[in-house]
Amino acid sequence: MANQGTSPEKHTMTHPGVAEPESPSPQVLYPDWQQEYQAALLELDPQKLSERIANVEAAIFKKLQAISQSPNHVAERHAIDDALAGLRTLKKENLGFPDWEKK
């Protein structure tokens, strides 16, 4: 039966820049870097995690260079900020990096 005036599919945000419909598979909004980020979040092997983090940081850097001259992309910039905070947490908790924000 066709959609007869029902509301659009609901989405929740659980990871930066990922709109997750109320179903098991998330929709990637920023594939230039987000797939690498998701792979890092799911990696359990510390050596592979270090490589995955380096890959996502490089992908984010490349994307930031591509959008640096544009006032647009505000939502993606916020998603990148959140992802970088998540990467700092992964580094600190899983790879033994120091907490640079402690004073």
C-alpha positions as MATLAB code, in Angstrom:
seq = 'MANQGTSPEKHTMTHPGVAEPESPSPQVLYPDWQQEYQAALLELDPQKLSERIANVEAAIFKKLQAISQSPNHVAERHAIDDALAGLRTLKKENLGFPDWEKK';
ca = [
       0.000    0.000    0.000;
       1.301    3.509   -0.831;
       2.319    6.011    1.825;
      -0.944    7.811    2.570;
      -0.010   10.911    4.530;
       2.072    9.127    7.124;
       5.078   10.926    8.541;
       8.512   10.463    6.939;
      10.850    7.844    8.328;
      12.316    8.856   11.698;
      16.092    9.154   12.060;
      18.292    9.285   15.118;
      21.922   10.411   15.323;
      24.249    7.986   17.102;
      27.503    8.650   15.268;
      28.624   11.936   13.716;
      26.997   12.466   10.352;
      25.158    9.166   10.324;
      21.404    9.347   10.156;
      20.111    6.007   11.298;
      16.584    5.147   10.318;
      14.795    3.107   12.907;
      16.154    0.028   11.131;
      19.447   -1.850   11.504;
      21.391   -0.302    8.590;
      22.664    3.308    8.957;
      22.708    5.764    6.076;
      26.129    7.312    5.476;
      25.769   11.038    4.837;
      29.455   11.812    4.185;
      31.036    8.809    2.432;
      34.307   10.651    1.685;
      35.441   10.011    5.267;
      32.614    8.443    7.207;
      33.052    4.855    6.055;
      36.657    4.961    7.280;
      35.434    6.422   10.577;
      32.874    3.640   11.033;
      35.558    1.032   10.296;
      37.765    2.559   13.022;
      34.893    2.498   15.516;
      34.385   -1.211   14.894;
      38.065   -2.262   14.896;
      39.149   -4.339   17.890;
      42.786   -5.093   16.995;
      44.996   -2.250   18.348;
      47.489   -2.435   15.458;
      44.730   -2.345   12.854;
      42.950    0.373   14.848;
      46.008    2.592   14.611;
      46.021    2.134   10.817;
      42.288    2.765   10.555;
      42.572    5.946   12.611;
      45.390    7.172   10.358;
      43.211    6.412    7.317;
      40.197    8.302    8.638;
      42.320   11.256    9.741;
      43.790   11.452    6.236;
      40.316   11.230    4.669;
      39.013   13.969    6.989;
      42.027   16.180    6.240;
      41.455   15.725    2.507;
      37.758   16.591    2.885;
      38.534   19.666    4.997;
      40.926   20.854    2.304;
      38.219   20.334   -0.336;
      35.615   22.369    1.573;
      37.943   24.947    3.131;
      37.031   27.760    0.739;
      33.272   27.209    0.987;
      31.013   28.729    3.645;
      28.649   25.796    3.081;
      29.049   22.311    4.548;
      28.213   23.473    8.085;
      26.566   20.174    9.041;
      29.503   18.176    7.694;
      31.976   20.382    9.564;
      30.070   19.674   12.796;
      30.060   15.947   11.994;
      33.827   16.107   11.396;
      34.377   17.876   14.731;
      32.378   15.151   16.467;
      34.253   12.412   14.612;
      37.621   13.921   15.568;
      36.521   13.980   19.213;
      35.547   10.317   18.858;
      38.950    9.518   17.366;
      40.690   11.262   20.281;
      38.694    9.056   22.653;
      39.598    5.910   20.694;
      43.264    6.870   20.777;
      43.190    7.609   24.502;
      41.177    4.593   25.615;
      42.342    1.937   23.157;
      45.853    2.998   22.155;
      47.149    4.635   25.340;
      47.424    8.189   23.985;
      47.549   10.908   26.663;
      44.494   13.008   27.452;
      45.535   16.368   25.997;
      42.475   18.122   27.409;
      43.357   17.438   31.055;
      44.809   20.376   32.929;
];
